[in-house]
């Protein structure tokens, strides 16, 4: 059973999401407690590859309110747990012009924190406008059918 903690809506707006992967996270005790409380924000977060490992940078996990002096650093880099061939493929794809890897949602699965990441290609301004037009037309059509 999955419990969704946070969704990156900005990623759908700014990118064409192509391939999705599930990654585990290496967390400390107070971080997972804060995640269970829903104190996570990753709208500016991105995935970086260093020495054959994947890290998520700029993901903000708020301090655990019942923590002590051993509370975690809120924006530290956190290691993502992926298979080696997945890391190699994603790193190869990001070296192609216009591709990046973005986090799309964070959820708890069987008590473990998992992150869905996506291989994404950046949208241009006219693509964003077109997507907004299509969304508005669908909304108008739904309104018309309800009446």
Backbone as a printed PyTorch tensor [residue, N CA C, xyz], in Angstrom:
tensor([[[  0.8310,  -1.1740,   0.0000],
         [  0.0000,   0.0000,   0.0000],
         [  0.8840,   1.2480,   0.0000]],

        [[  0.5040,   2.2380,  -0.8030],
         [  1.2730,   3.4720,  -0.9230],
         [  0.5380,   4.6340,  -0.2830]],

        [[  1.3000,   5.4880,   0.4000],
         [  0.7520,   6.7230,   0.9570],
         [  1.5690,   7.8640,   0.3630]],

        [[  0.9570,   8.6630,  -0.4920],
         [  1.6620,   9.7500,  -1.1600],
         [  1.8970,  10.8720,  -0.1560]],

        [[  3.1410,  11.3150,  -0.0680],
         [  3.5340,  12.3670,   0.8640],
         [  3.5930,  13.7180,   0.1540]],

        [[  4.2380,  13.7600,  -1.0220],
         [  4.3870,  15.0230,  -1.7530],
         [  4.4240,  14.7510,  -3.2520]],

        [[  3.8870,  15.6970,  -4.0200],
         [  3.8680,  15.5960,  -5.4840],
         [  4.4770,  16.8700,  -6.0550]],

        [[  5.3050,  16.7200,  -7.0620],
         [  5.9400,  17.8640,  -7.7170],
         [  5.1000,  18.2550,  -8.9320]],

        [[  4.1160,  19.1320,  -8.7310],
         [  3.2440,  19.5510,  -9.8250],
         [  3.9750,  20.4230, -10.8320]],

        [[  4.9960,  21.1210, -10.3550],
         [  5.7600,  22.0050, -11.2270],
         [  6.5040,  21.2120, -12.3150]],

        [[  6.8750,  19.9740, -11.9990],
         [  7.5900,  19.1450, -12.9720],
         [  6.7190,  18.8700, -14.1940]],

        [[  5.4310,  18.5860, -13.9750],
         [  4.5180,  18.3270, -15.0950],
         [  4.3290,  19.5700, -15.9480]],

        [[  4.3860,  20.7250, -15.3090],
         [  4.2020,  21.9900, -16.0270],
         [  5.4350,  22.3710, -16.8270]],

        [[  6.6200,  22.1130, -16.2910],
         [  7.8590,  22.5800, -16.9110],
         [  8.5420,  21.5630, -17.8220]],

        [[  8.1350,  20.2800, -17.7520],
         [  8.8400,  19.2350, -18.5000],
         [  7.8720,  18.2750, -19.1690]],

        [[  8.3530,  17.6390, -20.2450],
         [  7.6950,  16.4720, -20.8160],
         [  8.2860,  15.2770, -20.0770]],

        [[  7.4920,  14.5830, -19.2700],
         [  7.9750,  13.4540, -18.4830],
         [  7.9010,  12.1950, -19.3420]],

        [[  9.0340,  11.5270, -19.5290],
         [  9.0860,  10.4000, -20.4660],
         [  9.1730,   9.0400, -19.7780]],

        [[ 10.2060,   8.8120, -18.9780],
         [ 10.3770,   7.5110, -18.3270],
         [ 10.3820,   7.7080, -16.8170]],

        [[  9.7200,   6.8060, -16.0970],
         [  9.6240,   6.9060, -14.6450],
         [ 10.3950,   5.7690, -13.9850]],

        [[ 11.0370,   6.0840, -12.8580],
         [ 11.7930,   5.1040, -12.0800],
         [ 11.4310,   5.2630, -10.6150]],

        [[ 11.5130,   4.1510,  -9.8750],
         [ 11.2950,   4.1870,  -8.4330],
         [ 12.6520,   4.0620,  -7.7620]],

        [[ 12.9400,   4.9830,  -6.8340],
         [ 14.2200,   4.9790,  -6.1310],
         [ 13.9780,   5.0370,  -4.6330]],

        [[ 14.8000,   4.3150,  -3.9030],
         [ 14.7790,   4.4170,  -2.4550],
         [ 15.6270,   5.5990,  -2.0180]],

        [[ 15.5090,   5.9930,  -0.7760],
         [ 16.2680,   7.1220,  -0.2380],
         [ 17.0600,   6.6690,   0.9810]],

        [[ 18.2890,   7.1860,   1.1190],
         [ 19.0800,   6.9400,   2.3200],
         [ 18.7950,   8.0930,   3.2660]],

        [[ 18.1170,   7.8010,   4.3790],
         [ 17.6590,   8.8320,   5.3140],
         [ 18.1380,   8.5480,   6.7280]],

        [[ 18.1310,   9.5920,   7.5610],
         [ 18.4110,   9.4130,   8.9850],
         [ 17.0780,   9.2530,   9.7180]],

        [[ 17.1360,   8.9760,  11.0070],
         [ 15.9270,   8.7130,  11.7880],
         [ 14.9660,   9.8840,  11.8430]],

        [[ 15.4860,  11.0980,  12.0640],
         [ 14.5920,  12.2490,  12.1670],
         [ 14.0310,  12.6490,  10.8020]],

        [[ 14.7570,  12.3260,   9.7300],
         [ 14.2520,  12.6510,   8.3910],
         [ 13.0110,  11.8330,   8.0520]],

        [[ 13.0370,  10.5440,   8.3240],
         [ 11.8910,   9.7020,   7.9950],
         [ 10.6940,  10.0800,   8.8750]],

        [[ 10.9470,  10.5120,  10.0900],
         [  9.8460,  10.9470,  10.9610],
         [  9.2020,  12.2190,  10.4220]],

        [[ 10.0200,  13.1440,   9.9180],
         [  9.4840,  14.3670,   9.3170],
         [  8.7230,  14.0520,   8.0360]],

        [[  9.2270,  13.1060,   7.2570],
         [  8.5410,  12.7110,   6.0200],
         [  7.1700,  12.1290,   6.3590]],

        [[  7.1070,  11.3070,   7.3870],
         [  5.8120,  10.7320,   7.7860],
         [  4.8280,  11.8050,   8.2160]],

        [[  5.3280,  12.9410,   8.7110],
         [  4.4680,  14.0570,   9.0640],
         [  4.1150,  14.9030,   7.8500]],

        [[  4.7400,  14.6320,   6.7030],
         [  4.4450,  15.3710,   5.4800],
         [  5.2020,  16.6780,   5.3500]],

        [[  6.2870,  16.8370,   6.0750],
         [  7.0540,  18.0870,   6.0730],
         [  8.1550,  18.0560,   5.0160]],

        [[  7.7600,  17.8740,   3.7440],
         [  8.7160,  17.7530,   2.6390],
         [  8.3360,  18.7180,   1.5370]],

        [[  9.3450,  19.2950,   0.8930],
         [  9.1260,  20.1810,  -0.2440],
         [ 10.2790,  19.9710,  -1.2100]],

        [[  9.9590,  19.6330,  -2.4670],
         [ 11.0390,  19.4230,  -3.4300],
         [ 10.7570,  20.0450,  -4.7920]],

        [[ 10.1440,  21.2200,  -4.8030],
         [  9.8240,  21.8440,  -6.0790],
         [ 11.0790,  22.3190,  -6.8130]],

        [[ 12.1510,  22.6910,  -6.0880],
         [ 13.3960,  23.1250,  -6.7160],
         [ 14.4470,  22.0310,  -6.7350]],

        [[ 14.1090,  20.8330,  -6.3110],
         [ 15.0750,  19.7430,  -6.2100],
         [ 15.4250,  19.1870,  -7.5820]],

        [[ 16.6120,  18.6140,  -7.6720],
         [ 17.0600,  17.9850,  -8.9070],
         [ 17.9690,  16.8070,  -8.5720]],

        [[ 18.1780,  15.9430,  -9.5520],
         [ 18.9920,  14.7450,  -9.3710],
         [ 20.3550,  14.9950,  -9.9980]],

        [[ 21.4060,  14.6220,  -9.2760],
         [ 22.7780,  14.7950,  -9.7550],
         [ 23.4910,  13.4530,  -9.6590]],

        [[ 24.4300,  13.2110, -10.5710],
         [ 25.1780,  11.9600, -10.5970],
         [ 26.6440,  12.2470, -10.2770]],

        [[ 27.1610,  11.5720,  -9.2220],
         [ 28.5450,  11.7570,  -8.7950],
         [ 29.1590,  10.3880,  -8.5380]],

        [[ 30.2630,  10.0920,  -9.2080],
         [ 30.9970,   8.8330,  -9.0130],
         [ 30.1080,   7.6000,  -9.1320]],

        [[ 29.2380,   7.5520, -10.1180],
         [ 28.3790,   6.3950, -10.3350],
         [ 27.2490,   6.2570,  -9.3250]],

        [[ 26.9420,   7.3150,  -8.5820],
         [ 25.8420,   7.2950,  -7.6290],
         [ 24.9180,   8.4660,  -7.9190]],

        [[ 23.6400,   8.3040,  -7.5650],
         [ 22.6510,   9.3600,  -7.7930],
         [ 22.3280,  10.0280,  -6.4560]],

        [[ 22.2380,  11.3570,  -6.4720],
         [ 21.9110,  12.1370,  -5.2870],
         [ 20.7970,  13.1140,  -5.6240]],

        [[ 19.9190,  13.3520,  -4.6610],
         [ 18.9170,  14.4000,  -4.8220],
         [ 19.4090,  15.6100,  -4.0410]],

        [[ 19.4120,  16.7500,  -4.7210],
         [ 19.9150,  17.9900,  -4.1150],
         [ 18.7760,  18.9870,  -3.9610]],

        [[ 18.8690,  19.8250,  -2.9540],
         [ 17.9100,  20.8990,  -2.6710],
         [ 16.5160,  20.4110,  -2.3030]],

        [[ 16.3910,  19.1850,  -1.8240],
         [ 15.1100,  18.7250,  -1.3000],
         [ 15.0570,  19.1450,   0.1640]],

        [[ 13.9850,  19.8040,   0.5480],
         [ 13.8670,  20.3420,   1.9030],
         [ 12.9810,  19.4410,   2.7460]],

        [[ 13.5650,  18.8590,   3.7840],
         [ 12.8090,  18.0880,   4.7700],
         [ 12.9100,  18.8800,   6.0690]],

        [[ 11.7820,  19.3670,   6.5730],
         [ 11.7700,  20.2010,   7.7760],
         [ 12.3180,  19.4520,   8.9800]],

        [[ 12.8120,  20.2140,   9.9300],
         [ 13.3260,  19.6100,  11.1610],
         [ 12.2050,  18.8940,  11.8920]],

        [[ 12.5440,  17.7700,  12.4870],
         [ 11.5730,  17.0140,  13.2730],
         [ 11.3100,  17.7830,  14.5530]],

        [[ 10.0470,  18.0740,  14.8400],
         [  9.7190,  18.9500,  15.9660],
         [ 10.0300,  18.3410,  17.3340]],

        [[ 10.1290,  17.0150,  17.4240],
         [ 10.4880,  16.3730,  18.6900],
         [ 11.9470,  15.9280,  18.7030]],

        [[ 12.7350,  16.4230,  17.7260],
         [ 14.1450,  16.0520,  17.6420],
         [ 14.9790,  16.7800,  18.6760]],

        [[ 16.2300,  16.3680,  18.7930],
         [ 17.1380,  16.9940,  19.7540],
         [ 18.3430,  17.5580,  19.0030]],

        [[ 19.5010,  17.6050,  19.6210],
         [ 20.6780,  18.1830,  18.9660],
         [ 21.1420,  17.3550,  17.7790]],

        [[ 20.6850,  16.1310,  17.6790],
         [ 21.0840,  15.2650,  16.5730],
         [ 20.1090,  15.3490,  15.4040]],

        [[ 19.2890,  16.3940,  15.3490],
         [ 18.3660,  16.6000,  14.2400],
         [ 19.1570,  16.7660,  12.9420]],

        [[ 18.5390,  16.4690,  11.8240],
         [ 19.2130,  16.4580,  10.5220],
         [ 19.3510,  17.8620,   9.9250]],

        [[ 20.2400,  17.9870,   8.9430],
         [ 20.3730,  19.2030,   8.1440],
         [ 19.2270,  19.2000,   7.1370]],

        [[ 18.4850,  20.2920,   7.0070],
         [ 17.2490,  20.2960,   6.2170],
         [ 17.4580,  20.0860,   4.7220]],

        [[ 18.5300,  20.6000,   4.1450],
         [ 18.7010,  20.5240,   2.6870],
         [ 19.9370,  19.7410,   2.2680]],

        [[ 20.3610,  18.7860,   3.0680],
         [ 21.5510,  18.0340,   2.7010],
         [ 21.2870,  17.1690,   1.4710]],

        [[ 22.3520,  16.7750,   0.7730],
         [ 22.2210,  15.8780,  -0.3710],
         [ 21.9120,  14.4790,   0.1470]],

        [[ 20.9250,  13.8320,  -0.4810],
         [ 20.5340,  12.4920,  -0.0570],
         [ 20.7440,  11.5140,  -1.1980]],

        [[ 21.3120,  10.3790,  -0.8630],
         [ 21.6200,   9.3660,  -1.8690],
         [ 20.3440,   8.6430,  -2.2990]],

        [[ 20.2170,   8.4110,  -3.6100],
         [ 19.1030,   7.6370,  -4.1500],
         [ 19.5740,   6.2160,  -4.4100]],

        [[ 18.7360,   5.2590,  -4.1080],
         [ 19.0710,   3.8530,  -4.3010],
         [ 18.4360,   3.3640,  -5.6020]],

        [[ 19.2710,   3.1790,  -6.6090],
         [ 18.8510,   2.6900,  -7.9230],
         [ 19.7970,   1.5790,  -8.3490]],

        [[ 19.3690,   0.7590,  -9.3020],
         [ 20.2530,  -0.2450,  -9.8630],
         [ 21.3360,   0.4410, -10.6880]],

        [[ 22.5080,  -0.1860, -10.7560],
         [ 23.6460,   0.4060, -11.4420],
         [ 23.3490,   0.6980, -12.9110]],

        [[ 22.6320,  -0.2200, -13.5820],
         [ 22.3190,  -0.0010, -14.9930],
         [ 21.3360,   1.1550, -15.1780]],

        [[ 20.4340,   1.3630, -14.1970],
         [ 19.5170,   2.5130, -14.2630],
         [ 20.2860,   3.8190, -14.1130]],

        [[ 21.2370,   3.8570, -13.1900],
         [ 22.0460,   5.0610, -12.9950],
         [ 22.8410,   5.3700, -14.2580]],

        [[ 23.4540,   4.3460, -14.8290],
         [ 24.2310,   4.5530, -16.0680],
         [ 23.3490,   5.0860, -17.1910]],

        [[ 22.1610,   4.5010, -17.3570],
         [ 21.2430,   4.9290, -18.4220],
         [ 20.8060,   6.3760, -18.2160]],

        [[ 20.4170,   6.7200, -16.9800],
         [ 19.9640,   8.0790, -16.6990],
         [ 21.0950,   9.0840, -16.8960]],

        [[ 22.2950,   8.7430, -16.4720],
         [ 23.4340,   9.6500, -16.6430],
         [ 23.7260,   9.8640, -18.1310]],

        [[ 23.6510,   8.7890, -18.9070],
         [ 23.8770,   8.8770, -20.3610],
         [ 22.8200,   9.7660, -21.0110]],

        [[ 21.5630,   9.5990, -20.6000],
         [ 20.4750,  10.3840, -21.1810],
         [ 20.5730,  11.8690, -20.8090]],

        [[ 21.0560,  12.1680, -19.6020],
         [ 21.1530,  13.5750, -19.2010],
         [ 22.2710,  14.3030, -19.9270]],

        [[ 23.2070,  13.5580, -20.5010],
         [ 24.2690,  14.2070, -21.2670],
         [ 23.7710,  14.6400, -22.6430]],

        [[ 22.5920,  14.1320, -23.0530],
         [ 21.9530,  14.5780, -24.2940],
         [ 21.3390,  15.9520, -24.0200]],

        [[ 21.3960,  16.8200, -25.0150],
         [ 20.8960,  18.1870, -24.8570],
         [ 19.4090,  18.2120, -24.4990]],

        [[ 19.0570,  18.9580, -23.4500],
         [ 17.6540,  19.1800, -23.1120],
         [ 17.0490,  18.1930, -22.1360]],

        [[ 17.7590,  17.1140, -21.7810],
         [ 17.2010,  16.1270, -20.8560],
         [ 17.7250,  16.3530, -19.4460]],

        [[ 16.8760,  16.0590, -18.4720],
         [ 17.2490,  16.1360, -17.0690],
         [ 16.4550,  15.0840, -16.3060]],

        [[ 16.8200,  14.8670, -15.0610],
         [ 16.0910,  13.9280, -14.2130],
         [ 15.4920,  14.7350, -13.0670]],

        [[ 14.1740,  14.6340, -12.9090],
         [ 13.4730,  15.4150, -11.8840],
         [ 12.6670,  14.4910, -10.9680]],

        [[ 12.5430,  14.8570,  -9.6920],
         [ 11.6810,  14.0900,  -8.7960],
         [ 10.2200,  14.4600,  -9.0600]],

        [[  9.3450,  13.4630,  -9.1120],
         [  7.9410,  13.7370,  -9.3860],
         [  7.0440,  13.5240,  -8.1730]],

        [[  7.3260,  12.5180,  -7.3440],
         [  6.5310,  12.3480,  -6.1320],
         [  7.3110,  11.5390,  -5.1010]],

        [[  6.9320,  11.7230,  -3.8480],
         [  7.5280,  11.0210,  -2.7170],
         [  6.4000,  10.2900,  -2.0080]],

        [[  6.6080,   9.0300,  -1.6900],
         [  5.5560,   8.2450,  -1.0520],
         [  6.1620,   7.1950,  -0.1390]],

        [[  5.3300,   6.6730,   0.7480],
         [  5.7190,   5.5840,   1.6330],
         [  5.1440,   4.2910,   1.0750]],

        [[  6.0000,   3.2930,   0.9300],
         [  5.5710,   1.9960,   0.4030],
         [  6.0790,   0.9330,   1.3750]],

        [[  5.1680,   0.2340,   2.0010],
         [  5.5040,  -0.7770,   3.0130],
         [  6.4010,  -0.2020,   4.1060]],

        [[  6.1590,   1.0430,   4.4990],
         [  6.9160,   1.6730,   5.5700],
         [  8.2280,   2.3110,   5.1460]],

        [[  8.6000,   2.1720,   3.8670],
         [  9.8480,   2.7400,   3.3670],
         [  9.5680,   3.9440,   2.4820]],

        [[ 10.4250,   4.9500,   2.5650],
         [ 10.2730,   6.1450,   1.7280],
         [ 10.8030,   5.8470,   0.3350]],

        [[  9.9900,   6.0770,  -0.6590],
         [ 10.3700,   5.8750,  -2.0610],
         [ 10.1300,   7.1680,  -2.8180]],

        [[ 10.9230,   7.3910,  -3.8520],
         [ 10.7580,   8.5750,  -4.6720],
         [ 10.6200,   8.1420,  -6.1220]],

        [[  9.6120,   8.6990,  -6.7860],
         [  9.4490,   8.4690,  -8.2140],
         [ 10.1960,   9.5900,  -8.9280]],

        [[ 11.1390,   9.1920,  -9.7900],
         [ 11.8830,  10.1750, -10.5690],
         [ 11.5770,   9.9490, -12.0360]],

        [[ 11.7320,  11.0020, -12.8240],
         [ 11.3850,  10.8930, -14.2390],
         [ 12.4850,  11.4960, -15.0950]],

        [[ 12.7360,  10.8460, -16.2180],
         [ 13.5970,  11.4100, -17.2440],
         [ 12.7330,  12.4070, -18.0030]],

        [[ 13.1780,  13.6490, -18.0580],
         [ 12.3150,  14.7040, -18.5760],
         [ 13.0500,  15.5780, -19.5850]],

        [[ 12.2670,  16.1170, -20.5100],
         [ 12.7920,  17.0680, -21.4880],
         [ 12.0880,  18.3900, -21.2490]],

        [[ 12.8500,  19.4710, -21.1890],
         [ 12.3030,  20.7830, -20.8720],
         [ 11.3080,  21.2770, -21.9030]],

        [[ 10.2500,  21.9350, -21.4250],
         [  9.2460,  22.5270, -22.3170],
         [  9.6390,  23.9590, -22.6440]],

        [[  9.3090,  24.3770, -23.8460],
         [  9.4510,  25.7780, -24.2180],
         [  8.1920,  26.5140, -23.7860]],

        [[  8.2310,  27.8310, -23.8340],
         [  7.0950,  28.6320, -23.4010],
         [  5.8500,  28.3310, -24.2270]],

        [[  6.0290,  28.1490, -25.5520],
         [  4.8550,  27.8700, -26.3890],
         [  4.2710,  26.5000, -26.0910]],

        [[  5.0980,  25.5340, -25.6460],
         [  4.5740,  24.2250, -25.2410],
         [  3.7140,  24.3580, -23.9950]],

        [[  4.1640,  25.2000, -23.0560],
         [  3.4020,  25.4030, -21.8280],
         [  2.0600,  26.0530, -22.1330]],

        [[  2.0660,  27.0160, -23.0670],
         [  0.8110,  27.6800, -23.4380],
         [ -0.1460,  26.6910, -24.0860]],

        [[  0.3740,  25.8350, -24.9580],
         [ -0.4560,  24.8390, -25.6390],
         [ -1.0600,  23.8720, -24.6270]],

        [[ -0.2650,  23.4220, -23.6680],
         [ -0.7670,  22.5080, -22.6380],
         [ -1.8640,  23.1800, -21.8150]],

        [[ -1.6970,  24.4570, -21.5040],
         [ -2.7040,  25.1850, -20.7380],
         [ -3.9980,  25.3260, -21.5430]],

        [[ -3.8800,  25.5710, -22.8620],
         [ -5.0680,  25.6580, -23.7260],
         [ -5.8490,  24.3520, -23.7210]],

        [[ -5.1230,  23.2400, -23.8630],
         [ -5.7710,  21.9280, -23.8780],
         [ -6.4670,  21.6500, -22.5410]],

        [[ -5.8200,  22.0100, -21.4480],
         [ -6.4030,  21.8080, -20.1230],
         [ -7.6830,  22.6310, -19.9660]],

        [[ -7.6480,  23.8840, -20.4370],
         [ -8.8190,  24.7560, -20.3550],
         [ -9.9640,  24.2260, -21.2100]],

        [[ -9.6590,  23.7200, -22.4130],
         [-10.7070,  23.1730, -23.2870],
         [-11.3490,  21.9530, -22.6520]],

        [[-10.5470,  21.0770, -22.0290],
         [-11.1100,  19.9070, -21.3490],
         [-12.0150,  20.3310, -20.1910]],

        [[-11.6070,  21.3310, -19.4450],
         [-12.3990,  21.8210, -18.3190],
         [-13.7300,  22.3830, -18.8040]],

        [[-13.6890,  23.1420, -19.9060],
         [-14.9140,  23.7070, -20.4770],
         [-15.8480,  22.5970, -20.9700]],

        [[-15.2790,  21.5650, -21.5990],
         [-16.0980,  20.4630, -22.0900],
         [-16.7620,  19.7220, -20.9270]],

        [[-16.0350,  19.5460, -19.8270],
         [-16.6210,  18.8920, -18.6480],
         [-17.7520,  19.7200, -18.0460]],

        [[-17.5650,  21.0240, -18.0200],
         [-18.6260,  21.9150, -17.5250],
         [-19.8730,  21.8110, -18.3850]],

        [[-19.6910,  21.7600, -19.7050],
         [-20.8260,  21.6910, -20.6330],
         [-21.5760,  20.3700, -20.4710]],

        [[-20.8600,  19.2660, -20.2490],
         [-21.5320,  17.9690, -20.1140],
         [-22.2560,  17.8490, -18.7770]],

        [[-21.7940,  18.5780, -17.7300],
         [-22.4640,  18.5260, -16.4290],
         [-23.8130,  19.2230, -16.4580]],

        [[-23.9490,  20.2520, -17.2940],
         [-25.1850,  21.0250, -17.3270],
         [-26.2760,  20.2830, -17.9820]]])
